[in-house]
Structures are given as structure tokens and as C-alpha cells.
Amino acid sequence: MFGPYLKILKNRNFFFLWLAQVISQFGDRLTQIALIGLVYSKVGASSLGLAKVMFFAILPVFLVSPLAGVYVDRWDKRKTMYISDFIRGLLILVLALSVLRVKNFIPLYLLIFLTFCVGRFFIPAKMSIIPSLVKGEEIFMANSLVSITANVAAVLGFGIGGLIVERWGPNGGFIVDSITFFLSSLFIILIIIRPQGRFKKEDFLEIGKDLVKVEKSLFRELKEGLNYLFSKKATLFSIKSLSFLFASLGALYVVFIVFIQETLNTVTKDLGFLAVSLGIGLFLGSLGYGRIAQRFSLTKTINFMFFLSNIFLLIFVITLKSFPWRILVCLFSFLLGGLISPIVIGVNSLIHKKSKDNFWGRIFSSLEIVMHFSFLIFMFITSFLAEVYSSFSIIILVGIIGSFISGIILFKKEECLE
């Protein structure tokens, strides 16, 4: 079972890439959990405070992602990766040293924004360099190994990160985080490969100019992708489903963090346990659904899981409010992850089945923009509501609205889209 994976890891260059991306992915999630600790250390359990920080972490998706792939194709991928992680390490280290000294959030927002901007170059560079490191017949196994271990590293980043931040505070978490990025950069430097592409000083000037123009290219790309998505009922269903999912996640994200902090009286430790349990549920749910997916209608499965997830969310928070036990957080998070996993798999499968491959890049980039936009809008709506109402009340409201909408869609008779 593990033989093919162990064989590909004997490839020295791929091994260093794999090790670097595992450490880097761990660092990404440790950054997020440390940011939660940072907000708590400054303003306490604040939904609006968390929303502001997450806004500057997500903003690079809109501003930098449309450009990152273009420049990564021009540059040496290896050099792009180790410079990206080295810069991220430096920025996170500066953030760690600034946490205790700076009272104004503006410099911290700038550091957070710059860190996540740089990170947008690492991901496409990582995915682009893999074919240069392995043989053609090994690409599938290489991508599979990178994907699986990245998810494991992300889950561990949340879990271990929660304990680190709880024990040493956000500045301690950021220091450990910076070390992970420096280590990742070091392992990428150890990769020996003939350079493909090179940096030009003009590129950095062009990036600045392109950022000014990004609005036009961003909306042009979004328009092309959305026009195609809206041209077919199956793909229109997909964009509605993902928008609904990420709107729900955005509405819940910051208020649910505050709810856990207030209910269990911890800053990040129990959030780490929640994330690990949710990640395990998503992973095992994906494996299980993959075995039986062909037996059921994709659209009916997606609609049913939406409805079931919202009902289960209500049961989750009501039970936890009455019985604030850590074991319940882990159990319910695990089950919720299992319920959500078929939604994402089903939507992606529907797009692959019902759209043309020459549009996939624009479709998925458009979906990413729409998903993050839905997430941000509803995150801010509920974070402002949390200034007046309790996080528990808002979660219940989101669950009721989600159950009502998904219930109507589920029981509404509609034509087959598959």
C-alpha cells in the first residue's frame, strides 16, 4: 500500500520538496491559529476583531492570485519557493517581535497582508515544479502524496498550533512559525535542478503596475468563468452550492471561534482539537464517499448533505451549550466534517463532468473568487451582529436559515442535471 509512496520519496529532489511543503503547510495553519491568539490577546473574544484580521489574510486571494501564476511561469520555480518562504519567515518573525510592543493594529494588518501576499506565489510554484522532479509515470503518485500529506500537515498545524499558542502566547506561536518557514526554505535550496526562467528586476516594477490593473483582469477572468458557469444548469447548480457553502462558513467562522472560546474558556487549545477532528472527518468522509459516490445522484447528495449539516450544526451548538465538554467538541466536529466532505467532492465532480476542460482554469479561478467573496461578506455581517447579539444566538440563526433554505431546495422537484 505504502510501497509506491516510499519509492517516490527515494527521489532526493522530490523528497526535499515534499518535506519543505509539509513544513510550509504546517506553518500556514500555525499562522492562522496564532492570529486568533493575537486578536484574543489584544481585544479578547471579539468576532469583529477576528473578521478584520482574516480580511487582510484573504485579500491577497483577490489581488495577488490572478498575477502569481503568470510570474511563476516566468521565474525559476525553485528560487521562487525558497525566497517566498524565507520572506514569509522574516515577516512572521517581525510580527512576533511586534505583537507585544505595538498597540496599534495597523502595522500588524500590514504585516499580515504582506505575509499572505508572498504565500500566494509559493503554491503555484510548488505545483509547477513537480513535473520537473519526477518521471512522467510518477506524477499522479507525486501529486497524490503531496495532497494527502499537505492535508495532514494542515490538520496538525491547527492542532499542535493551538497547544503552542495556548502555552506560549501568539508571539511564541509566531516565532515557531517563522522557524518552520526558514526550514522549508532551506530544504528547497537543497533541491538540485537546472534553473528554468529567471528573475528580472523589471518584473518587480511590473508587479506593482499590474496590481493597479488587476481589477480589470480580475473581473474579465471572473466574467468569462461566470458566463460559462451560468450557461449550463449543472454548472450553475455548482456555483450556487459553493456560494451557499462558503457563505455559511463565513457566517459561522469568527462567531464559532468566539463561541468555543467562551464556552470552554480557552483561547486556541480547543480550537486546535476542533480543527483536527474536523480534518479527520473530512478526510475519512472523502474516502468513504469516494467508494459509494457512483451509486447516488450528485445533486441529490449535495442537497441532502447541506440539509443534514445544518440540522447537525444546531444539535452541535445546543448540546455543547448545555454540556461544555471537550470530548463532545471533538466528536461533533468529526461527524460534521464527514457530512460536509461529499458536498465539495460532489460539486467538483459535477464541474468536471459537465464542463469543457479548456475552461477549467477560468471556472475554478472564478469559483475561488466567488467563494472567498461570499465568505468575506457573511463573515463581516455576523461579526457586526456579534457586537449586539451572542455568538450562540447567531450560530442558531445561521443554522435555522441554512436548514430552511436547504430544506426547500431538497424537497423541491427539479429536473435531473446529470
N, C-alpha and C positions, 0 to 999 in steps of 0.2 A: 504493500500500500504506500509506504513512505519511500520505497526504493528509488523511483524516478526523481523525487524531490531531492533526495540526498545526492543522487548522481549529478544533478544540475548544480548543486551547491559546491561540487568539487571544482567547478569552473571558477578560478581565482577572481577574475574581474566581476563576474555576476555575484559571487559571494560577498564581495565588498559593497557592491551596490545594494544587495538585499539587506545586509547588516546596517548600512547607512540609512536606508529608507525606513527600516523598523525603528531605529533610534529616533529619526526625524519625526515619524508619525507619532511616536510616544511623546516627543517634545511638543508637537502641535496640541495634543489633548491636555498635556500638563499646563500649557499656556492658558487654555480656556478655563481650567479649574482654578489656576492661580488668579485669573482675572475676577472670578467670582469671589475669591478670598479678598482680593484688593478692594472691591466695592464694599464688601461687608466691613472691612477694617476702617473704611473712610466714612460710610454713611449708614452702616447697619444693614438689616434685611430690607433692601429697597428695590422694588420692581423697576421703578423708573431709572434708578442708578445703573442697574444691570442692563436695561434696554439701551441706554446711552453708550455704554462700553461696547456692547455687542454690535451696535450700529457701526462703529468705527472698525470693528473686526470684519464685518460683512461687506462694507462699502467697496473694498478693493475688488470684489467679485464683479461689480458693475464697471468700475473704472479701469482696472488693470487686466482682467482676464481676457477681454477682446484683443488686447495688444500682446500679451505674454507669448501666446503661441507663435505669432508672427516673428518676434525677435528670437525666440528659442530656436526656430528653424534656421536662422542666420548664424547663430553663435555656436561655439563649441559646447555641447551639452554637458560634458563632464565639468568643465570650468564653470558653467552657469550654475550647476548644482552646488559645487563646494563654495563658490563665492556667495550664493544665496544663503546657504546655511551658516556660513561664517558671519555674514552681515546680520542675520537673524540672531545669532548668538550674542553679538555685540549689542544690538538694540535691546534684547531681553536683559542683558547684564546692566545696561544703563537704566532700564526700567526698574530693575531690582534695587539699584542704588538710589533711585529717585523716590521710591514708594514712601519711605519714612521721612524724607526731607521736604517733599513738595506737597503743599496743601491745596494748591490749585489743580484741578483735574485737566486743564487744557494741555499742558506738556505731556501728561500721561496719555491723553487721547491721541496726540500726535505720534508718540512712540508706538502705540498700539496699531494705529493706521499704517505707519511705515513698515512695521514688522509683518503684517498680513499682506501688504503690497508686495514685499520681497518674496513671501511664500508662494505667491501666485506664479512665479517663474519656476519654482522647484518642481511642481507636479508635472507640467507638460515636458520638462526636460527629462525627468525620470522615465516617463512613459516612452519618450522618443529614443532614449539611448539603449533600451533593452535589445532591439534587433541587432545592434552593433556588438553586443556582448555574447549572444548565444547563437547556436545554429538554427537554421530555419525550422527544423522539425521540433526544436525545443521551445519555440516562442510561446505556444499555448501553455506548457507546463510552467514556464517562467512567469507569464502573466498571472496564472492561477496562484502560484506560490506568493508572488508579490501582493496580490489582492487579499488572500487569506491572512497572511501574516501582518499586513497593514491593519486589517480589522482587529486582529488580536492585540497588536501594539496599541491601537487607539483605545480599546477597552481597558487595557492595563494602565494606559496613561491616565484615564479618568479615575480608576480605582486606586492605584498607588499614589497618583497626584493628590487625590482627596486626603489621604493619610499624611502626605508630606506637608501640604498646606495647613492642615489642622494642627500638625505638630510644630512646624517652624514658621508658620505665617506666610503671607503672599510673597514677601521678599525672599524667604528661604526657598519657596517654590520656584520663583523666577531664577534664582542662582543655579539650582539643579537643572532647570530648563535650559539655561544658557549653555551649561556643560554638555547637555545632550546634542545641541546643535553644533558645538565645536567638535564633538566626537564624530558626528555624522560627516562633517566637512573633511575631517582627517581621513576617514575610511574611503571617501570618494576620491581624494587625492591619490590614494594608493592604487586606484584603477589605472591600468596601463592600456591606453588605446590611442590610435592615431587621431589627432585633432581633426574635427570636421566643422568648418566655419570658424570665425574668429570675431573677437570684439573689435569694434571700431569706435573711436571717440565720438564720431558723428552720430552713432546710434543713440547715445545718451541725450544728445540735443534733440534728436528726432522723437525720442520717447516723450520728452516734455511737450513738443509740438503736437504729437499725436494725442496726448491726454486732453489737449484743448479740443481736438477734433473728434474725440472718442464718442461724443454724443451722437454725431451723425452716423458713424459706422455702427454704433451700438443699436440705434433704432432701425437702421437699414437692415442689419442682420436679424434683429428681432422681428421686423415686419415680414421679411422673407420666410422665416421659420413659422411665424404665426399664420401667414396666408396659407401655407401648405397644411399646417395643422388643422385649420378651420375648413379646409376643402373636403375633408372626409369625416364621416360621423365617428369612425373608430378613433382617429387621432384627436378629434375634438373631445371625445369622451376622456382621452388620456390627459389632455391639458386641464380639463375641469377637475379630474380626480386628483392630480398632483397639486393643483392650486388649492383645492379643498384641504388636502392633507397638510400642506405647508402653512396654510392659513391657520389651521387648528394647532399645529406645532408651535407656530409663532405666538398665537394667543395664549398657549399654555407655558411656554418656555420659562420666562422670567418669574411668573406668578407661582409656577410649580416649584421652582428653586426656593423661593421665599417660603412657600408652604412647608416644604421639607425642613428648612432651617428653623422655622418657628415651631413646628410640630415635634421634632426630635431634638431641638436645642443643640445642634451642631452647625458648623459653618460649611465644611466641604466633605467631611468623612463619610456621612451617609449619602451624600450626592454621588460620591465615588462608588459606593456599594450599589446604588440605584443604577448608575450607568453601566457597571459591569454586568449586573443581572439583565438589564435591557439588551445589552450587546450579545450576551449568550442566547437570550430568547430570539433575537433577530437571526443569529447565525443558525441555530438549530431549527427555527421555523422555516428559514430559507431552504435548508437541506430537506426537511420533511415535505414542504410544499412542492419542491422540485420533483419529488418522486411521484406525486399524485396530480400534478397540475393538468396533465393531458386529459384527465377524466371529467373535468368540470369546465363550465364556461368561464372565460377570463373575466368578462364584465360582471357576471353574477357573483363571482367570488370576490371581486374588488368591492362591489356594493355591500355584500353581506359582511365582509370584514370591517368596512367603515362603520356600519351599524353596530356590530358586536364590540368593536374597540371603544366606541363612545359609551355604550352601556357599561362596559367593564371599567372604564375610567371613573364613572360615577360610583360604582361599587368600591373601587380602589380608594378614592379620597374619603368617602363616607366611613368606610371601615377603619382607615388609618386615623381619621379624626377621633374616633372612639377608642381605638386600640393602637397607640403610637409605638408600635414595636418594629424594630429593625428587620426582623425576620419576615414580617409582612411586606415591608418595602421591597425586599429582595424577591420574594415570591411573586408579588403582583407585577413588579417590573419585568420579571422574566416572562410571565404569561402575556403581558401587554406587548412585549417585543415579538413574541410568537404570532400574535394576532395581526400586527402591523406588517410583518415581512411579506405576506402574499400580495399586499397592495402594491408595493414598489416593484416586486418581480413581475406582477401581472401587467402593470402599466408599461414597463419597459418591453415586455414580450409583445404586447399589443402593438406598440410602435414599430418594432422590428418586423412584425408580421404584415402590417397594413400600410407601411410607408416605403418609399424608394430609398435605397442605400446612399444614393448621391445627395440626399437631403438630410441624412442622419446628423451630420456635423451641425448644420444650422438648426435642426429640430432640437437636438439635445442642448445646444448652447442657448436657444430661445427658452427652452423649458427651465434651464438653470436660472436664467434671469427672472422669469415669471415666478418660479418657486421662491427665490430669495426675496423678491418684491412682496409677494403675499406674506411671507414670514415676517418681514420688517414692519409692514403696515399693521398687521394684527398684533405684533409684539408691542408696538407703541400704544395701540388702542387699549389693550388690557393693562399695560404698565401705568397709563394715566388713570384708568379706572381704579387701580390698586391704591392710588392716593386717597380714595374715598371709601372703597369697599374692601373687605378682607379678601386675601388670596383664595381662601376656601370658597367663598361665595362666587368669585369669578370663575374658578375651575368648574363648579357645579353648573353655572350658567352656560359655559362653553360646552360642557358635556350634554346638557339638555338640548341646546340649539343644534349641536352636531348629531345627536340621536334623532331629533325631529327631522332634520334635512335628509340625513342618510336613510331614515325610515321611509320617507316619502319616495325617495329615489328607488329604494329596494323593492317596494311593493307596487311601484308604478310600472305598468305594462309597456315595454318598449321593444322595438324590433331588434333582431339579432344583429350584432355588429361584427361578428367573427365569420 
